[in-house]
Amino acid sequence: MYTWHKAEQLTASALEENKPTEIIVAGKRIGLLQRQGKLHAFAALCPHAGAPMCDGWVDAMGRIVCPLHKYRFDPTNGRNTSGEGYKLYTYPCEIRDDSIYIGLITTGL
């Protein structure tokens, strides 16, 4: 189950198309990507070496490219598409009245 958290620093209309942007939500570093009318949320650090994913870029296929070793990740599911076997954690996200909400797993009972 998820607990939804509003991204206070940014609205959906302020996001630039195809530009990874980092925000903090409930103390977590989250990357956001607006691409072709869809919003994607993912872990802000590369699962391989911890590089900041939002310092990278989006390639022609819409994959997020890590700035350190150029590993490529599909923002829809976090799958590593360049063959190294890592997975970028992704989060559910929604836009409600131009506000961005990120779903974080609820811990505890």
C-alpha positions as CSV (number, residue, x, y, z in Angstrom):
1,M,0.0,0.0,0.0
2,Y,1.1,3.5,-0.8
3,T,0.9,6.8,1.1
4,W,0.6,9.7,-1.3
5,H,2.9,12.7,-0.7
6,K,2.6,16.1,-2.4
7,A,5.7,17.5,-4.0
8,E,5.8,20.9,-2.5
9,Q,8.7,22.3,-4.5
10,L,7.3,22.0,-7.9
11,T,4.0,21.9,-10.0
12,A,3.4,19.8,-13.0
13,S,3.2,22.8,-15.3
14,A,6.7,23.9,-14.1
15,L,8.4,20.7,-15.3
16,E,10.3,20.9,-18.5
17,E,9.7,18.2,-21.1
18,N,12.5,15.6,-21.3
19,K,14.5,17.2,-18.4
20,P,15.1,15.0,-15.4
21,T,14.4,17.1,-12.2
22,E,15.2,16.2,-8.6
23,I,12.8,16.9,-5.7
24,I,12.7,15.9,-2.1
25,V,9.5,14.1,-1.0
26,A,9.1,12.8,2.6
27,G,12.9,13.0,3.0
28,K,13.5,10.9,-0.1
29,R,15.4,12.2,-3.2
30,I,13.1,11.5,-6.1
31,G,13.7,12.1,-9.8
32,L,10.9,13.3,-12.1
33,L,10.6,13.1,-15.8
34,Q,7.8,14.6,-18.0
35,R,7.9,12.9,-21.4
36,Q,5.2,12.9,-24.1
37,G,2.5,14.0,-21.7
38,K,3.3,11.4,-19.0
39,L,5.0,11.9,-15.6
40,H,7.5,9.4,-14.3
41,A,9.1,9.2,-10.8
42,F,12.2,7.3,-10.0
43,A,15.1,7.0,-7.5
44,A,17.3,10.1,-7.8
45,L,20.5,8.0,-7.4
46,C,21.8,5.4,-9.9
47,P,21.6,1.9,-8.5
48,H,25.1,1.1,-9.8
49,A,27.3,3.8,-8.3
50,G,25.0,6.4,-6.7
51,A,25.4,9.1,-9.3
52,P,22.7,11.7,-9.4
53,M,20.4,10.6,-12.2
54,C,19.0,14.1,-12.8
55,D,22.5,15.2,-13.8
56,G,22.1,12.9,-16.7
57,W,19.9,13.3,-19.8
58,V,17.2,11.7,-21.8
59,D,18.2,9.9,-25.0
60,A,16.3,9.8,-28.3
61,M,14.5,6.6,-27.1
62,G,13.3,8.3,-23.9
63,R,15.7,6.5,-21.6
64,I,17.3,8.3,-18.7
65,V,21.1,8.2,-19.0
66,C,23.3,8.1,-15.9
67,P,25.9,10.8,-16.1
68,L,28.7,8.7,-14.6
69,H,28.8,5.4,-16.6
70,K,26.1,6.1,-19.3
71,Y,23.9,3.3,-18.1
72,R,20.4,3.7,-19.6
73,F,17.1,3.2,-17.8
74,D,13.5,3.1,-18.9
75,P,11.6,5.6,-16.8
76,T,8.3,3.7,-17.0
77,N,9.6,0.6,-15.2
78,G,13.2,1.3,-14.2
79,R,14.6,-1.5,-16.4
80,N,18.2,-1.1,-17.4
81,T,18.2,-1.1,-21.2
82,S,22.0,-1.0,-21.8
83,G,22.6,-4.5,-20.5
84,E,24.3,-4.1,-17.1
85,G,21.5,-5.7,-15.1
86,Y,20.7,-2.9,-12.6
87,K,17.1,-1.7,-12.0
88,L,16.2,1.9,-11.2
89,Y,13.5,2.0,-8.6
90,T,10.3,3.7,-9.8
91,Y,7.5,5.3,-7.9
92,P,3.8,5.7,-8.7
93,C,3.0,9.3,-9.4
94,E,-0.1,11.4,-10.2
95,I,-1.0,14.9,-11.2
96,R,-3.9,16.4,-9.3
97,D,-4.9,20.0,-10.1
98,D,-1.3,20.7,-11.3
99,S,0.2,19.3,-8.1
100,I,2.5,16.3,-8.2
101,Y,1.9,13.4,-5.8
102,I,4.3,10.5,-5.3
103,G,3.3,7.2,-3.8
104,L,5.7,5.9,-1.2
105,I,5.4,2.4,0.3
106,T,3.8,2.5,3.7
107,T,5.9,0.9,6.4
108,G,4.6,-0.6,9.6
109,L,1.1,-1.6,10.4
